[in-house]
Amino acid sequence: GEDMRRARRFGSERAVRCLALAVLAVALAIVALVETRAQPAAGENPALMAADTALNEAMRGADRSTARRLLSLQFTYTDEGGRAYSRKDFLADLKNLSAAPASDRNVAMYGLVAAVTGDRRPVQGNPSFFLDIWVKQKGAWRALAMQNVVLAEATAPAARGEETKSGDCKNPCQTMPYRVRSPAEQEVLNSFLAIEKASIAHDAQEWSKHVAEEFVLYRSGYPPISKAARIATIERQKASGSPVIVGELQAVRLAVYGDAAAMIATEMVPDNSRPPYRAARVWVRRNGQWLMAISVQTDIQTP
């Protein structure tokens, strides 16, 4: 009888210990979950987010002094109609540029460069997708460029790409309106040229080498185009023998910050198969290779 009582007591003590361990495990899991939720999302930067929020509020409140402090001296703004504003023009017209807080804000951090994307509603005109490029200058985040573009719904027909008459690619393949200032700038431009030449040659494999996995092209009147979708387009063009002609660079600004870069350009297709457009691209250097991470192309609707 004594042995039986001991066995029962041991069993109940063991059950209590197991229950206590289970309760502890649940408590630790809850603590871990709370801590995880309290952390900024991957890629988020509190100082950057604060600056971005402050600039958006300054736009809606026409607060020029706050906006001025948050803008790089090289800042440009492109509205959804492709109109380009200098820093001075942007500050002068602040109250007409944004009617509501930015929504669906996403942040991609590339070291000293950040790409903030989402949806912006202008005072007049259609709601648009935006890319805001921020750069870290002297320890503070400054907006280098903001660009809006009106996209099509995802149910729209897939983009066919620039399918036009064949022609010699003089600009940008042989010449471009830009004076290179550093080896890093030359490397970014080399990668850009490799992408353009691969498009013309219908070489999806070569094109892919110079484009980041997370790449998306946002273009006026089209749904967003992922890397995989763009590769499929190149393959289709190759199969059908569709000639491709790329945009000629009319004006280029390039800014390299460590392992990231921003390229702002005005481009036109020589045969006028699409309107002239403004392009904002972000580049990142990974394993020594410069990759295009995002491209936003806004058609210019007004001169």
C-alpha positions, 0 to 999 in steps of 0.5 A: 500500500505504501508503494502505491501511495508513493507512486501516486504522489510521484505521479501527481508531483510530476503532473504538477511540474509538467503543468508548470512547465507548460504554463511557463512555455506559454508565458514565454511565448506571449512575452516573445510575441509582444516583444516582436510586435513592439519592434519596428518591422523589418527594414523600418527606420524610426528616424526615416519614418518620422521624417517621412511623416513630417514631410507629408504633414508639411505638404498637407499643412503648407508648412514650408519651413518644416518641408524646407528642412527635410528636402535635399538641395537637389530635391525634385518632385514629379506629379502624376501628370509628369510635371517636374518641380524644382525644390523652389517650385515644390515649396511654392506650391506645397498646399496644392500637392497632397490632400490626404495622408499617404496610405499603404506606406512601405519602406525598403532600406538600402543603407544610406538610401531608402525607398518609401512607396504607397498611395498619395491623393493629390488635391486635384487629379487621380489617386496615385502610387508614389515613390519617395527617395530618401538619402542620409546626408550629414547624419539626417534623412533628406528627401531627394526625389518624390514621384507619383504615377497613376497605375492601371488596375491589376486586372488590366492586360499585361504590359507588352513592353516597348514594341516598336520599329527596330533602330540603332541604339545610339542613346543611351548605348553609345552616348548619354547626356551625363558627365560621370563623376566617380567610378561608382557612378560609372558602375551604375551606368554600366549596369543600366546600359546592360539592362537596356542592351539585354532588352533590345537583344531579348536576353532575359538571362542577361537582363535578370543579372542586373535586376534585384529579386524584389524589383517592380516597374511602375509605369503610367497606365499599367499594373505593377510589373514584377521581375518575373513578369518582365522576364516573361515579356522579354521571352514573349518578345523573343519568341515573336521577334518583336523589335524593341527600342529603348528610351533615349535619355534627355536629362540624367541626375545620378546620386550614389550614397555608399552601396545605393544610388538614385537615378532620375531621368527624363526619357523619350522613345524615338518613334513616339510610340509612347509619350516622353516620361520621367523615370526614377530608379533606385539601385543597390550594390550586392556582392559587388554587383549594382542591381536595379531595385525599383523603377517608376516611369511617369508619362509627361502629359503636359509640356 
